[in-house]
Amino acid sequence: MKVPVLTKTKESSGEIELPAGVFDGPVRRHLLYEVVKMQNANRRAGTSSVKTRGTVSGGGKKPWRQKGTGRARAGSSRSPIWAGGAVVHGPQPRSYAYRMPASARRAALRSALALKLKEGNLLVLADLDVEPKTKAVATMLAALGVESALLITDGENTNLERASRNLPRVKALRADGANVYDILRYRYLVVTRDAITALQGRIER
């Protein structure tokens, strides 16, 4: 499939043939769901923690003698059934991270790119070279008629990355960092001509 290549002012700069193995596959929504769930799990801090009987302070002395008081037996005032006591089976620091097979991750990335193309929300630009100013990126996106966008470049583009930081609905990524979560999070996908080649290398390897 051929799509137009645009300049930053939305003027035509030729056409490009999109690689079928990257943008023309089926949209496998179950894979999109699984990969987004994996990415969210990998981003969890996993720092929730409660104190057990071994870590809560106090409770070293037996509250009363074992027999003869008419009360239930008690060995510590920090028992989980006492106010101020420990917590049973509470959360402890852990990692929620896991990995899906590489083939499944590549298939999900292919599905996300195909979805953007089918929705008509894929824009190919000749380049994304801008001044390191937020206003420069905002002006470019306004000319393209885009508000929420993920900008993908072939390699390092420090000016673009810095200039887009203060725009809440815009994010700039390099092609080697493109992922399903961010592609689906933003309405438009704006890629450079060279970034398409880099994405093809990631998916068809």
C-alpha positions, -999 to +999 in steps of 0.1 A: +000+000+000+013+035-009+007+064+014+017+101+009+048+114+026+042+148+041+063+178+052+059+194+086+035+219+070+013+190+055+025+195+020+031+165-002+067+152-005+061+121-026+049+086-017+062+056+001+053+019-002+045+005+032+060-029+038+031-055+038+047-075+065+045-046+089+013-027+082-009-051+063-014-079+088-045-088+108-054-068+139-051-094+166-069-077+195-063-105+220-025-100+215-028-063+220-046-069+253-020-094+265+010-072+256-005-041+272-013-061+303+023-073+304+037-038+299+015-024+328+026-053+350+063-047+343+058-010+353+044-018+387+066-008+415+058-038+437+067-019+469+036-025+489+045-039+523+030-047+557+045-058+589+043-094+601+046-107+636+084-108+632+087-072+622+061-052+641+075-035+672+065-046+708+047-076+720+077-094+734+062-099+769+033-124+774+003-102+783-009-124+812-002-159+825-014-189+806-040-202+830-062-190+858-073-156+846-105-166+828-093-150+796-082-166+764-046-176+761-024-149+746+013-150+739+018-115+724+000-082+722+010-080+686-010-110+675-030-104+643-063-106+662-053-078+685-056-041+677-022-027+668-011-062+659+005-076+628-011-084+594-015-120+581-008-128+545-004-091+536+015-077+506+053-079+506+077-063+481+078-083+449+082-080+412+052-083+389+073-085+358+070-112+332+078-117+296+058-129+266+075-148+238+093-125+213+072-137+184+040-127+203+055-093+211+064-087+174+030-099+163+013-074+187+035-046+175+025-055+139-012-055+149-009-021+165+007-005+134-019-022+112-047-008+134-034+028+130-033+024+093-068+010+091-081+037+113-065+064+090-044+077+119-010+070+104+010+100+091+044+096+074+067+126+074+099+132+055+116+142+087+109+155+122+137+179+127+125+208+148+140+235+171+143+224+207+112+245+217+078+233+227+062+259+205+079+244+174+063+210+180+029+225+188+030+246+156+040+215+135+012+194+150-014+222+145-004+223+108-009+186+105-042+188+123-031+165+151-035+169+189-027+135+204+002+119+187+031+095+192+061+107+172+086+080+161+120+088+146+147+065+133+174+074+158+182+100+184+164+133+180+173+152+211+156+184+200+123+167+193+124+147+225+130+178+246+105+200+228+077+175+232+081+169+269+057+197+280+029+187+257+007+163+277-008+145+247+024+141+227+053+117+231+085+113+211+101+078+208+129+062+188+120+033+166+138+008+188+116+020+217+082+019+199+058-003+219+022-014+218+011+006+249+022+040+236+010+033+200-025+026+213-024+054+239-022+082+214-047+088+186-022+095+158+010+077+149+035+101+132+065+083+118+094+094+096+103+077+064+135+062+079+116+051+110+094+028+089+126+010+078+137+006+114+103-007+124+104-032+096+138-044+108+124-050+143+093-069+131+107-090+103+139-102+118 
